[in-house]
């Protein structure tokens, strides 16, 4: 009998790719100075973390999980100084919807994709998943294309928050998690500096962390969709990825 486990594992990479493309895209970040933001990174941190409200940078850092704390604090404080956390979140969320809307208006699978994801994200227990919970509480677009892309981003945030929980459980440090997933360039992008250690001894633990993340996500899918529906969602996400690849 088919289960959701295999398609849930297969969904991880394309959902992360598709759902995150907008975040630092030039169309989203480019206008930030006209809004008063000092740079695109401050806009990104304030916009993405603004769903948590007017909180200290440590709260945002706990939800983002993998950023070097002093960099995150600098960008958060510079970003929320412009128009506050909630306005930043609203602006950034609208940019997410518009980025997807402008590219997916001709994608025929928008309605069904949004429907399937909605079942998963709306039924997921958000305990311990603060950033996901914050994004889930935001208003959602009315149009199919906007709904589909915002839903995909929300599914990406669900897995991202679940992955943080898995990393904490297995005991990998945030910097090391970045080194293991993307190498030194990825770690530096997240603000980590200095001489980086050889982490070959942690490769197996990283695999355990990914497996635990898949296990958590499978639990969320099992209570919302059956294996056929999860497979259908995978097909739709891959079709969306192909559509976006052609519209670059």
Backbone bond lengths (Angstrom), bond angles and torsions (degrees), N, CA, C in turn:
res aa  C-N    CA-C-N  psi(-1)  N-CA   C-N-CA  omega(-1)  CA-C   N-CA-C  phi
1 X - - - 1.470 - - 1.533 109.02 -
2 X 1.349 117.37 129.70 1.460 119.76 -177.35 1.527 111.49 -66.91
3 X 1.330 115.64 148.05 1.460 121.46 177.21 1.520 108.97 -123.61
4 X 1.324 115.59 169.88 1.464 119.67 -179.64 1.525 112.19 -81.31
5 X 1.334 118.35 -11.94 1.461 120.87 -171.06 1.525 112.74 -57.75
6 X 1.326 117.53 -47.55 1.465 119.96 -176.39 1.528 112.30 -65.46
7 X 1.345 119.90 -50.51 1.464 118.35 177.53 1.517 113.35 -64.97
8 X 1.321 118.88 -29.60 1.464 120.32 176.43 1.525 110.15 -63.94
9 X 1.327 116.96 -42.87 1.472 120.30 176.36 1.520 110.45 -61.91
10 X 1.321 115.67 -42.26 1.467 119.85 -177.94 1.521 112.28 -69.57
11 X 1.322 117.69 -24.03 1.467 121.76 179.54 1.526 113.09 -73.43
12 X 1.325 117.65 -22.79 1.462 120.99 -170.68 1.529 112.27 -56.37
13 X 1.319 117.88 -55.63 1.466 120.90 -174.15 1.529 112.83 -67.00
14 X 1.343 120.14 -50.62 1.464 117.96 -179.44 1.524 113.82 -66.49
15 X 1.332 117.63 -32.65 1.467 119.04 177.18 1.521 110.48 -66.84
16 X 1.337 116.89 -42.12 1.448 120.17 177.42 1.511 111.94 -62.44
17 X 1.329 116.80 -41.08 1.458 121.89 179.46 1.529 110.86 -66.20
18 X 1.318 115.81 -58.21 1.462 120.74 -175.32 1.532 111.46 -64.31
19 X 1.334 116.51 -46.23 1.454 120.03 -175.25 1.509 114.43 -69.77
20 X 1.338 117.45 -19.99 1.451 119.69 -178.08 1.512 115.80 -103.86
21 X 1.319 118.14 -2.07 1.471 120.54 -174.08 1.527 113.48 -61.16
22 X 1.294 116.20 -34.17 1.464 120.28 -174.67 1.514 113.37 -72.80
23 X 1.311 118.86 -25.76 1.461 122.96 -162.51 1.525 114.30 -56.76
24 X 1.317 116.84 -45.95 1.455 120.93 -179.57 1.528 111.09 -117.24
25 X 1.320 116.18 19.88 1.457 120.47 178.80 1.528 110.16 -66.43
26 X 1.304 115.82 146.39 1.479 120.23 -176.42 1.526 112.24 -58.90
27 X 1.327 118.29 -31.45 1.461 119.91 179.85 1.527 111.36 -68.83
28 X 1.334 116.37 -29.06 1.460 121.17 179.97 1.519 111.01 -86.31
29 X 1.332 115.87 -47.62 1.457 121.33 -175.04 1.529 112.57 -82.13
30 X 1.321 116.18 -31.98 1.465 120.87 -174.19 1.522 115.46 -50.81
31 X 1.350 118.88 -45.86 1.473 119.72 -176.94 1.529 114.47 -79.55
32 X 1.332 118.97 3.03 1.471 120.18 -169.17 1.530 112.68 -60.52
33 X 1.337 118.05 -35.11 1.463 119.68 -179.17 1.527 111.47 -65.87
34 X 1.324 116.57 -31.12 1.466 119.00 177.87 1.525 111.57 -69.60
35 X 1.327 117.12 -19.03 1.456 122.30 175.62 1.530 111.39 -88.01
36 X 1.345 116.28 -10.15 1.457 120.55 -179.84 1.509 115.70 107.79
37 X 1.355 117.69 -1.01 1.454 120.59 -178.49 1.533 110.46 -79.17
38 X 1.336 117.30 140.41 1.468 119.48 -176.60 1.524 113.57 -69.83
39 X 1.318 117.23 -27.40 1.468 121.42 179.29 1.524 109.29 -164.19
40 X 1.330 114.96 168.36 1.454 119.80 -176.47 1.514 114.18 -67.32
41 X 1.323 117.00 -29.81 1.460 119.81 -178.60 1.527 110.60 -69.76
42 X 1.348 115.99 -40.41 1.466 119.51 177.27 1.533 110.18 -63.95
43 X 1.324 116.55 -37.89 1.461 120.73 178.00 1.529 110.45 -65.51
44 X 1.325 116.37 -44.20 1.454 120.62 178.65 1.528 111.67 -60.13
45 X 1.335 117.20 -48.21 1.464 120.26 -177.36 1.525 110.87 -64.99
46 X 1.335 116.80 -45.46 1.466 119.94 179.67 1.524 111.26 -67.43
47 X 1.325 116.58 -38.82 1.459 119.78 -178.54 1.510 113.00 -70.28
48 X 1.319 116.23 -46.44 1.460 119.38 -179.39 1.521 111.40 -72.03
49 X 1.329 117.20 -41.11 1.458 120.39 -178.66 1.513 114.06 -84.53
50 X 1.326 117.05 -11.04 1.462 120.39 -176.24 1.509 114.42 -63.93
51 X 1.339 116.78 -18.77 1.472 119.61 177.72 1.525 110.96 -65.43
52 X 1.341 117.60 -15.52 1.462 121.85 178.92 1.520 111.97 -83.12
53 X 1.336 117.15 -11.75 1.456 121.03 179.69 1.516 112.29 92.19
54 X 1.322 115.66 -172.31 1.468 121.79 -177.71 1.520 109.53 -80.47
55 X 1.313 115.08 84.50 1.465 121.97 -175.55 1.526 109.86 -120.15
56 X 1.311 115.62 170.14 1.452 120.37 175.34 1.529 110.11 -72.02
57 X 1.321 115.86 155.23 1.460 121.08 -178.75 1.521 112.67 -58.64
58 X 1.328 118.01 -29.24 1.462 120.08 178.37 1.525 111.79 -62.54
59 X 1.319 116.22 -33.04 1.465 120.04 178.26 1.525 109.66 -67.49
60 X 1.318 116.23 -42.88 1.464 120.77 178.50 1.520 109.86 -64.99
61 X 1.333 116.26 -42.43 1.449 120.05 178.57 1.515 112.84 -59.76
62 X 1.326 116.60 -37.59 1.465 119.82 179.67 1.527 110.92 -66.73
63 X 1.331 116.28 -31.05 1.463 120.84 -179.32 1.526 112.07 -83.09
64 X 1.335 116.86 -34.41 1.471 120.55 178.43 1.527 110.73 -75.19
65 X 1.322 115.96 -35.93 1.450 121.17 170.33 1.513 118.00 88.39
66 X 1.321 118.91 -45.20 1.457 119.79 -165.61 1.527 115.36 -119.89
67 X 1.311 118.08 5.58 1.459 121.00 -177.88 1.522 111.92 -87.35
68 X 1.321 116.12 146.49 1.459 121.05 174.19 1.527 107.72 -64.09
69 X 1.326 119.04 126.33 1.467 122.15 -168.89 1.527 115.39 -57.88
70 X 1.329 119.23 -41.58 1.464 119.38 -176.55 1.523 111.69 -68.98
71 X 1.337 117.35 -36.37 1.464 119.79 176.21 1.520 110.19 -66.04
72 X 1.325 116.66 -45.11 1.455 119.75 -179.22 1.521 110.75 -60.46
73 X 1.328 116.99 -43.14 1.460 120.26 179.18 1.534 111.13 -60.84
74 X 1.307 116.13 -45.28 1.463 120.30 -179.85 1.525 111.13 -59.08
75 X 1.328 116.90 -46.98 1.459 120.94 -177.78 1.528 111.81 -71.26
76 X 1.316 117.76 -38.56 1.461 121.19 178.92 1.530 110.64 -63.73
77 X 1.308 116.50 -49.61 1.467 119.62 -177.27 1.527 111.58 -65.76
78 X 1.327 117.08 -36.92 1.467 119.61 176.91 1.525 110.82 -68.66
79 X 1.329 116.47 -36.08 1.460 119.83 -177.91 1.514 113.64 -73.78
80 X 1.327 118.20 -47.91 1.465 119.97 -176.75 1.517 112.00 -72.02
81 X 1.342 117.91 -16.77 1.463 120.33 176.87 1.523 111.74 -66.63
82 X 1.327 117.38 -19.07 1.465 121.08 -175.02 1.524 112.01 -74.86
83 X 1.329 117.20 -54.62 1.464 119.58 -177.11 1.531 112.08 -147.32
84 X 1.319 117.07 14.40 1.457 120.76 179.23 1.513 112.04 87.34
85 X 1.301 115.02 163.82 1.457 120.62 -174.95 1.525 112.85 -68.35
86 X 1.317 116.86 -45.87 1.459 119.56 -174.21 1.528 112.13 -67.92
87 X 1.337 117.13 -38.80 1.467 119.45 177.47 1.524 110.73 -68.27
88 X 1.328 116.06 -37.59 1.463 119.47 177.07 1.524 110.35 -61.68
89 X 1.329 116.43 -43.42 1.458 120.75 179.66 1.528 111.28 -63.22
90 X 1.321 116.98 -42.33 1.462 120.66 -179.94 1.525 111.09 -63.88
91 X 1.323 116.04 -42.18 1.458 120.13 -179.96 1.530 110.87 -65.86
92 X 1.321 114.67 -44.90 1.462 120.13 -177.41 1.534 110.73 -68.40
93 X 1.326 116.51 -39.54 1.454 120.05 177.16 1.519 112.40 -64.00
94 X 1.336 116.63 -38.58 1.463 120.32 176.80 1.522 110.75 -64.78
95 X 1.343 116.02 -35.62 1.459 120.21 177.70 1.524 111.08 -66.02
96 X 1.329 116.69 -36.23 1.459 121.02 175.99 1.522 110.33 -60.09
97 X 1.317 116.40 -50.29 1.458 121.01 -179.06 1.521 111.37 -60.78
98 X 1.333 116.60 -42.99 1.458 120.38 -177.45 1.519 111.70 -68.95
99 X 1.330 116.71 -38.22 1.468 119.98 178.80 1.529 109.84 -60.44
100 X 1.322 116.75 -46.14 1.452 119.88 178.77 1.516 112.45 -69.72
101 X 1.317 115.92 -41.81 1.467 121.24 -177.58 1.531 111.06 -58.36
102 X 1.316 116.75 -42.83 1.462 120.50 -176.08 1.523 112.20 -68.61
103 X 1.328 117.40 -18.25 1.459 121.08 -177.53 1.524 113.63 -108.44
104 X 1.311 117.87 -18.68 1.457 120.74 -172.20 1.516 113.95 -112.73
105 X 1.311 117.78 5.93 1.455 120.11 -176.26 1.526 111.47 -59.56
106 X 1.344 117.22 -27.50 1.466 120.45 179.94 1.526 112.40 -99.29
107 X 1.328 117.40 4.43 1.463 121.01 179.75 1.527 108.97 -83.91
108 X 1.318 116.87 116.91 1.459 121.21 -170.85 1.528 113.63 -73.54
109 X 1.316 117.95 -16.85 1.456 119.41 -176.18 1.507 115.56 -89.56
110 X 1.328 117.92 7.69 1.468 120.92 -173.71 1.529 113.46 -56.90
111 X 1.312 116.39 -49.15 1.455 119.83 -174.74 1.516 112.71 -62.56
112 X 1.331 116.86 -47.70 1.456 120.17 -178.56 1.526 111.50 -68.43
113 X 1.340 116.95 -39.52 1.459 120.23 178.47 1.520 110.58 -60.58
114 X 1.326 116.64 -46.86 1.464 120.41 179.61 1.522 111.24 -62.41
115 X 1.328 116.73 -38.24 1.465 120.75 -179.81 1.520 111.36 -63.87
116 X 1.327 117.06 -46.23 1.460 120.78 -178.34 1.527 111.41 -65.35
117 X 1.326 116.53 -44.36 1.460 119.16 179.22 1.524 110.50 -64.47
118 X 1.312 116.30 -38.99 1.468 120.00 -179.03 1.530 110.85 -58.35
119 X 1.320 117.57 -39.60 1.468 119.83 178.18 1.527 110.85 -59.85
120 X 1.333 116.74 -40.57 1.465 121.06 -178.00 1.519 111.41 -70.86
121 X 1.329 116.17 -53.65 1.466 119.15 -172.31 1.524 112.55 -71.10
122 X 1.317 117.39 -32.13 1.464 118.95 -178.19 1.522 112.49 -77.80
123 X 1.321 117.72 -21.52 1.466 120.04 179.52 1.529 112.36 -97.02
124 X 1.335 118.13 -9.46 1.466 121.16 -177.28 1.525 111.29 -68.55
125 X 1.315 115.97 136.10 1.460 121.77 173.98 1.527 107.35 -73.74
126 X 1.327 117.88 118.54 1.460 121.34 -173.31 1.526 113.18 -89.16
127 X 1.331 118.20 8.75 1.460 120.54 179.81 1.528 110.22 -55.74
128 X 1.331 116.69 123.84 1.450 122.12 179.65 1.513 114.88 80.60
129 X 1.318 118.11 0.87 1.470 122.87 -175.89 1.525 109.62 -116.07
130 X 1.324 116.59 64.01 1.461 120.82 -167.66 1.526 113.87 -64.02
131 X 1.324 117.90 -42.10 1.462 119.07 -178.06 1.520 110.90 -67.80
132 X 1.320 116.50 -41.89 1.462 120.03 174.78 1.520 110.86 -59.96
133 X 1.318 117.05 -45.23 1.468 120.38 -179.06 1.514 110.90 -61.19
134 X 1.337 116.35 -39.75 1.458 119.79 178.57 1.516 112.34 -62.89
135 X 1.322 116.78 -43.66 1.463 119.77 179.12 1.526 111.33 -70.38
136 X 1.302 117.36 -34.65 1.464 119.50 179.23 1.519 111.35 -64.32
137 X 1.320 117.27 -30.95 1.463 121.28 -178.26 1.525 113.42 -78.35
138 X 1.331 117.21 -10.75 1.465 120.21 -178.88 1.533 111.36 -72.53
139 X 1.341 117.50 153.54 1.471 120.21 175.92 1.524 110.79 -60.02
140 X 1.316 115.97 148.69 1.467 121.03 -179.58 1.520 110.05 -114.06
141 X 1.324 117.02 150.00 1.470 120.00 -178.65 1.522 112.35 -64.42
142 X 1.324 115.22 162.05 1.456 121.22 178.54 1.530 112.45 -94.37
143 X 1.322 117.65 -23.78 1.465 121.18 -175.61 1.529 111.04 -86.93
144 X 1.318 118.17 148.29 1.468 121.48 -176.27 1.525 113.90 -57.90
145 X 1.317 118.50 -43.11 1.465 120.81 -178.04 1.522 110.91 -65.84
146 X 1.330 116.54 -45.13 1.456 120.02 177.95 1.517 111.39 -63.99
147 X 1.323 116.59 -41.65 1.464 121.07 178.45 1.520 111.24 -60.49
148 X 1.335 116.05 -44.76 1.461 120.37 -176.82 1.526 111.27 -62.96
149 X 1.326 116.95 -42.62 1.458 117.58 -176.61 1.527 111.93 -75.28
150 X 1.312 117.20 -41.20 1.463 119.78 177.25 1.530 109.84 -62.44
151 X 1.331 117.26 -38.73 1.464 120.45 178.27 1.523 110.99 -63.72
152 X 1.326 117.14 -39.49 1.464 120.58 179.40 1.530 110.48 -65.67
153 X 1.309 116.21 -41.44 1.462 119.54 175.32 1.524 110.92 -61.99
154 X 1.310 116.98 -39.91 1.462 120.97 179.69 1.531 111.21 -65.71
155 X 1.320 117.05 -38.61 1.463 120.23 176.11 1.526 110.13 -64.72
156 X 1.330 116.56 -37.86 1.462 120.54 176.42 1.528 110.72 -63.63
157 X 1.334 117.52 -40.68 1.464 120.35 178.14 1.534 111.08 -66.74
158 X 1.319 117.05 -33.34 1.459 119.61 177.02 1.526 110.31 -63.49
159 X 1.310 116.65 -47.77 1.468 118.59 179.12 1.531 110.71 -66.35
160 X 1.337 116.84 -38.45 1.452 119.38 179.36 1.516 112.18 -60.46
161 X 1.311 117.21 -43.77 1.464 120.60 178.73 1.522 111.01 -67.64
162 X 1.328 116.56 -39.00 1.462 119.95 177.12 1.526 110.62 -64.67
163 X 1.316 116.09 -36.02 1.469 119.98 179.76 1.533 111.04 -66.59
164 X 1.327 116.98 -38.28 1.466 119.77 176.18 1.531 109.56 -59.00
165 X 1.317 116.52 -43.94 1.470 120.38 178.35 1.525 110.85 -60.66
166 X 1.332 116.49 -39.60 1.462 120.19 179.70 1.525 111.39 -67.86
167 X 1.326 116.97 -40.57 1.466 121.57 178.50 1.523 110.37 -62.01
168 X 1.319 116.27 -43.21 1.468 120.11 178.22 1.524 110.32 -62.49
169 X 1.316 116.21 -41.70 1.461 120.49 -178.45 1.527 111.72 -63.76
170 X 1.314 117.75 -41.80 1.460 120.42 -177.47 1.527 112.44 -83.13
171 X 1.335 116.81 -15.43 1.459 120.32 172.41 1.512 116.32 90.26
172 X 1.326 118.30 15.55 1.459 120.53 176.79 1.531 108.78 -78.63
173 X 1.326 117.41 132.96 1.461 121.62 179.01 1.528 109.65 -71.27
174 X 1.347 117.97 150.49 1.465 120.58 -177.92 1.521 114.02 -53.56
175 X 1.332 117.51 -46.45 1.461 119.36 179.15 1.520 111.27 -60.26
176 X 1.322 115.89 -43.60 1.460 120.17 -178.22 1.527 111.47 -66.95
177 X 1.313 116.46 -33.05 1.466 119.95 176.39 1.521 110.41 -62.14
178 X 1.329 116.67 -39.47 1.458 120.52 177.97 1.524 111.58 -68.95
179 X 1.309 117.06 -41.21 1.468 120.71 177.84 1.523 111.12 -62.19
180 X 1.314 116.25 -40.91 1.453 120.61 -178.11 1.525 112.36 -70.97
181 X 1.331 116.70 -32.92 1.465 119.47 -176.12 1.518 113.09 -86.65
182 X 1.340 117.50 -30.58 1.462 118.55 -175.11 1.509 116.09 -141.93
183 X 1.321 117.85 5.71 1.450 120.14 179.49 1.521 112.96 78.72
184 X 1.323 115.15 -171.29 1.466 120.56 -175.13 1.526 112.08 -63.87
185 X 1.314 117.79 -38.41 1.468 120.22 -179.41 1.522 110.96 -60.90
186 X 1.307 116.30 -41.52 1.471 121.03 178.95 1.524 110.63 -65.94
187 X 1.333 116.44 -43.73 1.460 120.08 179.34 1.528 110.96 -62.78
188 X 1.314 117.03 -40.52 1.468 120.82 179.31 1.522 110.95 -65.99
189 X 1.330 116.58 -36.39 1.469 120.39 177.02 1.525 111.01 -60.43
190 X 1.319 116.29 -31.26 1.457 121.56 179.37 1.532 112.30 -90.94
191 X 1.325 116.88 10.18 1.455 121.42 171.63 1.507 116.36 96.70
192 X 1.326 118.10 0.04 1.460 120.42 -177.87 1.525 110.43 -82.87
193 X 1.319 116.88 135.20 1.460 121.85 -177.95 1.532 109.61 -131.75
194 X 1.335 115.15 174.69 1.455 120.13 177.81 1.514 111.57 101.11
195 X 1.301 116.05 -173.62 1.455 121.29 178.00 1.528 108.97 -81.48
196 X 1.310 114.68 124.83 1.457 119.73 -176.51 1.533 110.57 -93.37
197 X 1.320 116.78 138.24 1.469 120.43 -177.71 1.523 112.69 -80.53
198 X 1.311 115.29 163.01 1.457 121.84 172.04 1.530 107.29 -77.79
199 X 1.337 115.62 123.12 1.468 119.75 -175.47 1.527 112.13 -112.91
200 X 1.300 116.14 27.52 1.465 119.20 -178.99 1.524 111.88 -56.55
201 X 1.319 116.13 -31.44 1.469 119.60 -178.10 1.523 112.71 -71.28
202 X 1.346 116.98 -9.94 1.462 120.49 -178.58 1.532 113.11 -102.84
203 X 1.317 117.34 1.02 1.465 119.81 -177.30 1.526 110.91 -59.95
204 X 1.311 116.85 -42.45 1.460 120.00 178.95 1.513 112.06 -64.72
205 X 1.325 116.84 -38.39 1.457 120.87 179.00 1.520 110.96 -67.55
206 X 1.329 116.19 -35.21 1.462 119.15 176.19 1.531 110.16 -63.51
207 X 1.326 116.79 -40.10 1.464 119.75 177.58 1.526 110.45 -62.43
208 X 1.330 116.82 -39.01 1.462 120.46 176.26 1.529 110.89 -62.64
209 X 1.320 116.34 -38.26 1.464 121.01 -179.96 1.521 111.10 -65.07
210 X 1.323 116.49 -43.21 1.465 119.94 177.87 1.524 110.58 -63.73
211 X 1.317 116.15 -40.76 1.467 120.04 179.50 1.524 111.23 -64.21
212 X 1.327 116.62 -38.33 1.457 120.39 178.29 1.523 110.63 -67.69
213 X 1.334 116.37 -39.38 1.471 119.70 176.28 1.517 110.33 -60.60
214 X 1.334 116.47 -44.47 1.469 120.50 177.23 1.523 111.04 -59.83
215 X 1.331 116.23 -39.78 1.467 120.51 179.93 1.526 111.13 -63.41
216 X 1.323 116.47 -43.35 1.463 120.54 178.59 1.525 110.15 -63.35
217 X 1.331 116.01 -46.43 1.461 119.63 -178.73 1.527 111.62 -65.05
218 X 1.312 116.96 -37.12 1.468 120.14 178.14 1.524 110.77 -61.39
219 X 1.314 115.93 -36.87 1.467 120.40 177.17 1.532 110.45 -60.38
220 X 1.345 116.33 -43.73 1.468 119.63 179.52 1.523 111.12 -65.54
221 X 1.328 116.46 -40.58 1.456 119.70 -179.63 1.526 111.75 -69.12
222 X 1.319 116.91 -39.63 1.463 120.58 -177.45 1.523 112.95 -60.37
223 X 1.334 116.24 -31.17 1.457 117.99 -179.03 1.530 112.53 -86.14
224 X 1.346 116.21 -2.66 1.460 118.99 -176.38 1.526 113.71 -122.37
225 X 1.334 117.17 -36.37 1.458 121.60 -174.80 1.526 110.40 -133.17
226 X 1.327 115.79 158.11 1.462 119.20 170.80 1.526 109.04 -93.47
227 X 1.332 116.24 177.02 1.459 120.07 -175.11 1.529 112.12 -62.03
228 X 1.327 116.99 -38.62 1.461 120.07 179.74 1.522 111.30 -65.36
229 X 1.324 116.43 -41.25 1.468 119.85 178.91 1.521 111.34 -67.21
230 X 1.338 116.84 -37.96 1.456 119.91 177.71 1.524 110.05 -66.31
231 X 1.328 117.17 -40.01 1.458 120.33 175.22 1.512 111.95 -63.19
232 X 1.328 116.57 -38.16 1.463 120.76 177.15 1.532 110.09 -63.34
233 X 1.325 116.45 -41.93 1.464 120.13 178.43 1.524 110.29 -62.47
234 X 1.316 117.63 -41.32 1.462 120.81 177.70 1.521 110.20 -58.95
235 X 1.315 116.91 -45.26 1.465 120.36 179.01 1.526 110.94 -60.89
236 X 1.318 116.97 -39.85 1.461 120.74 -179.55 1.528 111.71 -69.12
237 X 1.326 116.66 -40.18 1.469 119.89 178.07 1.529 110.19 -63.97
238 X 1.327 116.75 -42.37 1.460 120.11 178.54 1.524 111.01 -65.71
239 X 1.331 116.35 -37.47 1.475 119.56 176.51 1.524 110.66 -66.33
240 X 1.338 117.11 -39.48 1.460 120.57 176.43 1.522 110.18 -62.85
241 X 1.329 116.89 -42.20 1.459 120.48 178.33 1.524 110.36 -59.30
242 X 1.321 116.75 -45.09 1.460 119.88 178.07 1.509 112.03 -61.39
243 X 1.315 116.53 -40.52 1.463 121.61 178.09 1.522 110.76 -62.50
244 X 1.328 116.77 -44.97 1.463 120.53 -179.52 1.524 111.39 -68.71
245 X 1.335 116.86 -35.93 1.459 119.87 178.78 1.525 110.58 -59.97
246 X 1.319 116.04 -37.07 1.469 120.68 -179.75 1.515 112.80 -75.75
247 X 1.346 116.98 -19.65 1.474 120.81 -176.64 1.508 113.03 -100.85
248 X 1.316 118.32 10.39 1.473 121.64 -179.10 1.525 109.93 -56.82
